[in-house]
């Protein structure tokens, strides 16, 4: 875990570079020292069973369901992925890929055929024993012709999927060395087969550490510990209540008054005040989370790359990190690939340049541009403030931005990918291919800019099957350049995960791949 105080300590030692990355072995030692200095009671040696955990998530909607193909935000990710179900693989709290429902796997040298050995002795909440049929049908749940699952493009290369004893064999059209990582995606959770090629997602039955007892979409979910959970030393709480509290002030008040024990997305404007409360621990992790302003590139004026470039040049990233993130992050460069992501390449940093923005507006025939920017704090904490700040920056480039404050409830179903320009957040992905395949490849469900670049799509396929790492790096570098200079998204900042908990909660080292300890706080944390 790297907290704000740890980062300050490292900066004072000269161990943080300009991108916010920790440098060298000395810094790692300093992190260890800082954890001892600032970790508080969050670090405990031996987990204990018991207690009723209450969690508040800054997301959730009345349209939420148990279907993992529909999960769009952190609320159902925490409930469905963190509590109810398991995937074949898991990224642990150290960032290492480990087996979950697959105890091991192997591939042919061309990475086209993969064999996953399914763990024995695992049962679903309803007592059904986990089988290869459950795995196959759960994967196929996202592959159907009518599927709109965000996981569909990740699984599209599969040509055959079959059982071989207690193993599942996947054959791909082209090789993909990242496949085991992809199968840790929170959408690709394993559910019980109905025996007819479909799965039972409606009941919420899974193999996870907690069993759903009550579900009120957009309000709360109540779960109790799975007494037969197959993971030793996990799922310590007797029960968990997960509340949807989108308003950050309400979440913070619930924590300070003791109504909840854990919350995500602290208000960065006031987190320093919360930090003074000795009964509360603030945790901060640097990962690949980034805040964006996606433009639908099939609609005017965003179908004009000069307009897109003008908007990228019309935002002061440094000021946005300072004022919106309060320093809890780093500037973005209009690509989703973070320094912690595989095959990240450092490109020349784009900076605020109103005059150059005016040049592109004139070149694109869009002088005096007036546009709407939709935002709600459901998109990310401080999204409305970020949009207002963006408006101020853009005005100096002759661009008038009308900030449209949208309702929090239903933002992801009514605004995102519906309105031409809006605010969004991404948790990022551990590999470059995974991130690009999820949101930048032409035609995929979560391509929120509807961007279709022939050269990019071609390079994406080439890089996926390239086994020479040097060549693969060059391909991903070219893709990052194309996204930065031709893509339809403004990526002004990468945000640290900043949350808070009561001081009676304990945990080990925290994961940085998602919020709330990789969304696994439900099974990794305990009451001290």
Secondary structure, 3 states (H helix, E strand, C coil): CCCHHHHHHHHHCCCECCCCCECHHHHHHHHHHHHHHHCHHHECCCCCCCCEEEEEECCCCCCCCCCHHHCCCHHHHHHHHHHHCCCCEEECCCCCEEECCEEEEEECCCCCEEEEEECCCCECCCCCECCHHHHHHHHHCCCCCCCCCCCHHHHCCEEEEEEECCEEEEEECCCCCCHHHHCCCCCCCCCCECCCCCECCCCCCCCCCEEEEEEECCCEEEEEECCCCCCCCCCCCCEEEEEECCCHHHHHHHHHCCCCCEECCCCCCCHHHHCCCCCEEEEEECCCCEEEEEECCCCCCCCCHHHHHHHHHCCCHHHHHHHCCCCCEEECCCCCCCCCCCCCCCCCCCCCCHHHHHHHHHHCCCCCCEEEEEECCCCCCCHHHHHHHHHHHHHCCCCEEEEEECCCCCHHHHCCCCCCEECEEECCCCCHHHHHHHHCCCCCCCCCCCCCCHHHHHHHHHHHHCCCHHHHHHHHHHHHHHHHHHCCEEEEEEECEEEEEECCEEECCCCCCCHHHHHCHHHHCEEC
